Amino acid sequence: MGRRLKELLAQDKLARVFGMGQLCSPKLVEIIGLEGGFDAVWLDHEHAGLSIEQIENAARAARGMGLDSFVRLAPTDYASVMRPLEAGAGGVMAAQVRGVRQAAEVVRWSKFHPLGLRGVNGSGVDGRYGLTPGKEYMEKANDEIFVAIQIEHIDAVNEVEQIAALPQVDVLFIGPADLGQSMGLVSEWNHPRVWEAIERVAKAAQANKVHWAILPPTPDYAKRCLDLGCRMLSMGWDTWTVIRGIRSYKQEFAAFWKL
């Protein structure tokens, strides 16, 4: 369920993902899949408070479209990490991580023995509702589950070398807006200190042979990140997509707003 992303990153290829939260819908997932060009969708439980049923339906639509899926969540407890995986998501992205101990906890909650201590329950879709034998289920989950740790606070940057060294972390996902805010740089995504933090994450990722990702505000920003070794770009967001679409129609039919 997270195999596509893991394979792309293992081959050092660029992974393109699309985010959705307020307008999370299986139909939107299908539209993204039919349009093509994306490798995965990520579902924002952190901010949108998605229900398990919403995650199940979106993940099901993603599988039908040949897309991976992962859920951004606040890793406040074991169940918050485990339940999206049993609902069919291919992975998790832990938001607002502050240090290596918290990141290690996310990995432990996401993986089965010997990689972690995730609770065993193969009755969800990830275990084919109990049809997959227990050992096979656990081995497959350990192999395929995608784990991303968000680096969006200066405290996490200060421990990023240790976080990047953790086994089973697939991606360090930079959140530049929150990162800047934690440094007292509100909405200053291009501030030199923000770029210094990004470069430190990039170096830690390269040294530990893991990848890093970001949600870039512009193509130029994305290009600079690619030059630093970024191999996952989050391009597209549900509400922004609708706003851009409405504005494009207003521009195309501008003459009819003057009547």
N, C-alpha and C positions, 0 to 999 in steps of 0.2 A: 504493500500500500504506500510505502515511501521509497520504493525501489528506484523509480525513474530519477528522482532527484539525486539519490545516492550514486547511481551509475553515472549521471552527467558530471557530478562533481569529481568522481573518481577518475574520469577521463579529462579533467580540467576544462570542461566545456561550460559555457555560460548557461545558467538556468534562469528562466524568465517566469516570474510568478505574479499573480493578480490577487489583490486583497479585497475582502468584503466583510462588512459588519452590519451597518444599519439596514442595508438592503439585501442581506444574505438570503438567497433563494436558489433552489435547484434549477429554476429556469434560467437564471443569470449564469450559473455554472455551465449549463448546456450551451448558452449563447457563446460564452467564452471558448468552450471546446469546439463548437462548430465553426467559429471564426478562425480558430487556429493560431499558432504562434506562441502559445503559453505551455509551460510544462506542469504547472501546479496552481492551485488556488490556496490561499490561506484565509482562515476564518477567525474573525476577531472577537473572541469571547471576552477578552479583557475589557473592552470598552462597550461592546454591544450587549453583553450578557446573554449570549445565545443559549437556547435550551438544548438539551441533549437531542431532542427530536429534530431541531433545526440542523444540528451538526450531522446527525444520521442521514438526513435527506440530502444535504449538500455533499457529503462524502460519497453517498450512493451515486449522485449525479456525476461527480468527478470520476468515479471508477467507470461509469458508463461512457464517459467521454475520453477515457485513456489519460486522465490527469491525476497527478498526485494531489494530496490535500494534507494540510497540517493546521493546527489550532493554536492561535496565540492566547495565552492564559496567564493569569496571575498565579504563580505556584505557591499558593498559601497552605496547601495540604496535599496529602497523598491522593485523595479521591479526585481532586481537581485536575490532576495530571493523568490519572488512570482512566477515568470515564470517557474522555474523548477518543482514546485508543480503542476501547471496547465498542464505541459507537461507530467505528470504521474509519476514523481519520488515520492518515498514514504517519502522523508524527505530531509533535508538540513544539511550541516555541514559548519559552519561559520569559515573561516580561519583567522588567524592573529588577533584574538580578543585581545584587550589590556586591557579591564576592564569591570566592571559590567554594566555600562550604555550601552555600545555597545552590550553586550550579551542580555540585556533586549530588546533592539531594534530589534534584530533578532527574539526573541520570539514573539514580537508584530506584526512583519511583516509576521510571519508564521502561526499565529492562528487567528481564527475569534472571535468575541464577544461571551462570556465575557472574553475569555482568551487573546485576542489581537484585532487588528484592520486590519487584512488582507482584501484587497479589495475583494468584492464579485463578482465572475464571474464563474458560474457553467457550462460554455460552453466548457470547456476542458475535457480531458478524466477523470480527477479526479471527475468531476460532471456528468460523463456518457453523455457528450456532451449536457447537458441540460435536460436529462431524469430524473435525481434525483431531487426531490422537494427541494427547497431552504433550508428550515430548516434542513431537513435530511442530505443534502449535507454538510452543515456547521458543524453539530454535528458530522458526521462521520469523516470529515477532522480533527476536533479538537481532536477526539479520536485516530486517527491513525497516523497523521503526526509525524515523528520522527525528533527531533531537537538535534543536537550535536554542542557543542561549542569547538573549538580547543584551547587548552592551549599550545601555542608554543612561548610565549614571557614571559620574566620575569615579565613584568608589569601585565600580566594576572595571573601569579602565586601569585603575591602580593595582588590580589583581589579575589583569587580563592574561599575563604570561602563565599563571597557574591555571586559570580557567581553560585556556587553549590546550594545556597539557593533559586535561582530563580525558581518559579513554571514553569513547562512544559519543563525544560531542561532534556533531557533523558540521555545524555552522555557527559562527559568531555573527549575529544579526544586529548591526548598528542602528540605533534610533537617534538620528542627529538632532531632532527637535528636543526630546527629553534630555539628551546628553548635554546640549548647549544650555538648557534651562538649569541643569544641576551644577553648571559652571558659572551661573549668573549671566549667561549670554542668551537671552530670550530671543528666539526667531533669528539668530545670527548664524545660520548654517555655514556661512563661508568665513567665519571668523578664524584667524590663524590658529587660535588655541583649539578650536574644534577640529581643524585639519590635523593639528599635532596629535590629538587623541585618536583620530581615525588612522593616522599613519602608525601609531603605536599598536593599535589592534591589528592592522595589516601585517606588521612585522611579527607579532606574536603568532598570528595564524600561519604565516609562512614557516616560521621556525618549528612549529609543531605539526605541520602538514595537515592542517584543517583549513576550511574555507571560510570566507566571510561574505556578508550580504549587507545590502542597504536599500532604503527607499529614497531614490534620488529625486530632487525637485525639478531638475532640468537635464536635458541630454548632455550638456557640457559637464555637469556635476557627475553624471553617470560615467562619462568617458574618463574623467580624472580618477574615479574609483577603480575602473577597469585597469587603468595604468598602474594602480597600486596593488593589483592582484585580486580584486573583487570578482567573484564568479557567480553571484546570484543578485539579480536586480528585481526589486518589486516595482513593476511598472503598471499602474492602473489601480484605481480604487472605486468602489461602487458608486458612492455619492458624487465624487468628482466626475466620473464618467457621465452620469446623468446631467450634471450641471453643464459640462462641456457640450453635450449633445443638444441641450436646450439652447445654449448660446449660439451654437452653429446654425441652428434653424432660424433664430432671430436675425442673425447676420445675413443668411441666405435670402430670407424674406423681409429684409429691412424696410423695403418700400411700403409694406402693408402695415407697419407700425406708425407710418406718417399720415395715414388717411384720417 
